[in-house]
Amino acid sequence: MSSAIAVIDPYCLTPYTLGSLEAGALSGAESIAMRVAKAHGRNFRFHFYQNGRIDIDRDACGFYRPLGSLKADDLGGVQAIAVISSWKSALKARKLNAHAPIFLRLHSNPGRHNRRMGEALADADIEIVCVSHAHARHVSEFLSAENDRLPKITTVYNPVDDHLAPDNTRRDVNRLFFPGAPLRGISEVLAKFELVRQQRPELKLDIAEDGNKIWPDGAPPVGVTFLGRLDHGEMIDRMRRSLCVFYPQTRFFEPFGLPLAEANAVGTPVLADEGLAVNHEILGGDGQCVDTGDIAAIVSRLDAWRETPPKVTAAPHYRISHIAELWRQKLTGSLQSPQGGPVPMDAAAAAPASR
């Protein structure tokens, strides 16, 4: 019989199942949870407890129940518990099961109101699983300022699908693409694109975003097209047809940035700022990270790519087959390799710091 794993999602706005994933209706943390669960359909029987759910459902991945129905009897027999984003929900889960391994999957950076979570999670023996080594370092440094004791903090990347690969799609060397994550950097992206376009007026920028941007003059900036929300397939197709993903923002520390890894997976380079450590971690040493405060450097890199596109790919350790295996080892307590854990502090010190 498959081992039972509880997955607690206190923040989802709409209940979801495997069917939601296959219909392309999921993104973010929900999509990642279901992709990993789907990869482990034969290894585990998942029990999802979801915010906003009022019914009970089941499919090939397992069972889906309202979060409010969660009680000690539900968690008593599970092999492990994964909690998405909420450290307080992880502590509640520990009260319902005193012995099972509990993993708090963080997809974002903790805020000021979370400063005391370190000691609470350490006392409850709850492991924090971050989405990148840069993210893990940030969380560790943030919690160290207010906590004498810290829980175990490790890293498992968000997964890139195994099937994503370059194909014969023709690229438009004059078209750039901004995937809209994080939107909080969009003003900087637009400002730098305007400066680049003063030197290369033939360039155009497509932007994916959830809402409809409204500008004071009623029209978007010259050369910019807002595409609205794209589903995952549309996002990938847009990457394939673009010269590069244009990502020169420096103001928001994205803990991972899955679209950047997915762009590389389909052979599309990413122009990103060299001051954010996570950009180096995702994009490697292929010349994709530059000083984006230097407009001449941006223009030079784009010119080089327009002449000869670089050959880029996503590293194997980002692929869903590898990520699913790491989670299998974590959930069964068989993870022996340090792979997937935080970068040692001496290596971290040598990495470019996030601004």
Solvent accessible surface area in square Angstrom, and as a share of the most:
residue,aa,sasa,rsa
1,M,222,0.99
2,S,42,0.27
3,S,37,0.24
4,A,13,0.10
5,I,1,0.00
6,A,0,0.00
7,V,11,0.06
8,I,2,0.01
9,D,3,0.01
10,P,19,0.12
11,Y,133,0.51
12,C,1,0.01
13,L,166,0.82
14,T,95,0.55
15,P,43,0.27
16,Y,3,0.01
17,T,24,0.14
18,L,21,0.10
19,G,41,0.39
20,S,27,0.17
21,L,30,0.15
22,E,112,0.50
23,A,83,0.64
24,G,36,0.35
25,A,67,0.52
26,L,31,0.16
27,S,67,0.43
28,G,49,0.47
29,A,21,0.17
30,E,42,0.19
31,S,14,0.09
32,I,13,0.07
33,A,21,0.16
34,M,0,0.00
35,R,29,0.11
36,V,15,0.09
37,A,2,0.01
38,K,104,0.44
39,A,54,0.42
40,H,6,0.03
41,G,34,0.33
42,R,237,0.87
43,N,66,0.34
44,F,6,0.02
45,R,72,0.26
46,F,6,0.03
47,H,25,0.11
48,F,1,0.00
49,Y,3,0.01
50,Q,0,0.00
51,N,55,0.28
52,G,50,0.49
53,R,18,0.06
54,I,165,0.84
55,D,77,0.40
56,I,119,0.61
57,D,60,0.31
58,R,161,0.59
59,D,47,0.24
60,A,88,0.68
61,C,4,0.02
62,G,5,0.05
63,F,39,0.16
64,Y,0,0.00
65,R,52,0.19
66,P,26,0.16
67,L,48,0.24
68,G,81,0.78
69,S,51,0.33
70,L,35,0.17
71,K,111,0.47
72,A,51,0.39
73,D,120,0.62
74,D,38,0.20
75,L,0,0.00
76,G,52,0.50
77,G,71,0.68
78,V,14,0.08
79,Q,65,0.29
80,A,0,0.00
81,I,0,0.00
82,A,15,0.12
83,V,0,0.00
84,I,10,0.05
85,S,34,0.22
86,S,8,0.05
87,W,34,0.12
88,K,123,0.52
89,S,18,0.12
90,A,0,0.00
91,L,41,0.20
92,K,134,0.57
93,A,1,0.01
94,R,32,0.12
95,K,172,0.73
96,L,55,0.27
97,N,14,0.07
98,A,72,0.56
99,H,170,0.76
100,A,9,0.07
101,P,61,0.38
102,I,2,0.01
103,F,11,0.04
104,L,0,0.00
105,R,12,0.04
106,L,11,0.06
107,H,42,0.19
108,S,68,0.44
109,N,46,0.23
110,P,16,0.10
111,G,28,0.27
112,R,199,0.73
113,H,154,0.69
114,N,18,0.09
115,R,76,0.28
116,R,134,0.49
117,M,2,0.01
118,G,0,0.00
119,E,28,0.13
120,A,32,0.25
121,L,0,0.00
122,A,28,0.22
123,D,99,0.51
124,A,15,0.12
125,D,115,0.59
126,I,2,0.01
127,E,22,0.10
128,I,0,0.00
129,V,0,0.00
130,C,0,0.00
131,V,1,0.01
132,S,0,0.00
133,H,28,0.13
134,A,5,0.04
135,H,0,0.00
136,A,2,0.02
137,R,29,0.11
138,H,65,0.29
139,V,0,0.00
140,S,32,0.20
141,E,103,0.46
142,F,31,0.13
143,L,0,0.00
144,S,60,0.39
145,A,75,0.58
146,E,72,0.32
147,N,10,0.05
148,D,136,0.71
149,R,117,0.43
150,L,61,0.30
151,P,12,0.08
152,K,133,0.56
153,I,20,0.10
154,T,10,0.06
155,T,0,0.00
156,V,2,0.01
157,Y,16,0.06
158,N,13,0.06
159,P,0,0.00
160,V,0,0.00
161,D,29,0.15
162,D,74,0.38
163,H,137,0.61
164,L,6,0.03
165,A,46,0.35
166,P,83,0.52
167,D,82,0.42
168,N,158,0.81
169,T,45,0.26
170,R,218,0.80
171,R,62,0.23
172,D,59,0.31
173,V,60,0.35
174,N,46,0.24
175,R,57,0.21
176,L,0,0.00
177,F,0,0.00
178,F,0,0.00
179,P,6,0.04
180,G,11,0.11
181,A,34,0.26
182,P,11,0.07
183,L,58,0.29
184,R,177,0.65
185,G,0,0.00
186,I,19,0.10
187,S,65,0.42
188,E,12,0.05
189,V,0,0.00
190,L,17,0.09
191,A,51,0.40
192,K,23,0.10
193,F,3,0.01
194,E,109,0.49
195,L,81,0.40
196,V,0,0.00
197,R,54,0.20
198,Q,128,0.57
199,Q,90,0.40
200,R,71,0.26
201,P,81,0.51
202,E,66,0.30
203,L,0,0.00
204,K,83,0.35
205,L,0,0.00
206,D,1,0.01
207,I,0,0.00
208,A,3,0.02
209,E,8,0.04
210,D,109,0.57
211,G,41,0.39
212,N,134,0.69
213,K,83,0.35
214,I,156,0.79
215,W,71,0.25
216,P,139,0.88
217,D,117,0.60
218,G,67,0.64
219,A,48,0.37
220,P,63,0.40
221,P,48,0.30
222,V,117,0.67
223,G,22,0.21
224,V,10,0.05
225,T,65,0.38
226,F,42,0.17
227,L,47,0.23
228,G,14,0.13
229,R,129,0.47
230,L,26,0.13
231,D,61,0.31
232,H,81,0.36
233,G,49,0.47
234,E,87,0.39
235,M,33,0.15
236,I,11,0.06
237,D,58,0.30
238,R,47,0.17
239,M,0,0.00
240,R,34,0.12
241,R,91,0.33
242,S,0,0.00
243,L,3,0.01
244,C,0,0.00
245,V,0,0.00
246,F,0,0.00
247,Y,2,0.01
248,P,0,0.00
249,Q,0,0.00
250,T,20,0.12
251,R,169,0.62
252,F,42,0.17
253,F,24,0.10
254,E,35,0.16
255,P,8,0.05
256,F,4,0.02
257,G,6,0.06
258,L,29,0.15
259,P,26,0.16
260,L,3,0.02
261,A,1,0.01
262,E,6,0.03
263,A,0,0.00
264,N,4,0.02
265,A,0,0.00
266,V,1,0.00
267,G,14,0.13
268,T,0,0.00
269,P,2,0.01
270,V,0,0.00
271,L,0,0.00
272,A,0,0.00
273,D,0,0.00
274,E,70,0.31
275,G,11,0.10
276,L,2,0.01
277,A,7,0.05
278,V,3,0.02
279,N,2,0.01
280,H,58,0.26
281,E,43,0.19
282,I,11,0.06
283,L,4,0.02
284,G,38,0.36
285,G,83,0.79
286,D,76,0.39
287,G,34,0.33
288,Q,0,0.00
289,C,21,0.12
290,V,8,0.05
291,D,58,0.30
292,T,0,0.00
293,G,59,0.56
294,D,62,0.32
295,I,30,0.15
296,A,67,0.52
297,A,31,0.24
298,I,0,0.00
299,V,7,0.04
300,S,68,0.44
301,R,73,0.27
302,L,1,0.00
303,D,45,0.23
304,A,53,0.41
305,W,12,0.04
306,R,55,0.20
307,E,144,0.65
308,T,93,0.54
309,P,71,0.45
310,P,32,0.20
311,K,199,0.84
312,V,10,0.06
313,T,89,0.52
314,A,8,0.06
315,A,31,0.24
316,P,105,0.66
317,H,66,0.30
318,Y,3,0.01
319,R,36,0.13
320,I,22,0.11
321,S,69,0.44
322,H,46,0.21
323,I,0,0.00
324,A,7,0.06
325,E,62,0.28
326,L,9,0.05
327,W,19,0.07
328,R,74,0.27
329,Q,35,0.15
330,K,13,0.06
331,L,8,0.04
332,T,54,0.31
333,G,62,0.59
334,S,47,0.30
335,L,54,0.27
336,Q,158,0.70
337,S,54,0.35
338,P,124,0.78
339,Q,92,0.41
340,G,16,0.15
341,G,16,0.15
342,P,59,0.37
343,V,34,0.19
344,P,91,0.57
345,M,124,0.55
346,D,114,0.59
347,A,46,0.36
348,A,10,0.08
349,A,87,0.68
350,A,89,0.69
351,A,34,0.27
352,P,57,0.36
353,A,82,0.64
354,S,47,0.30
355,R,156,0.57
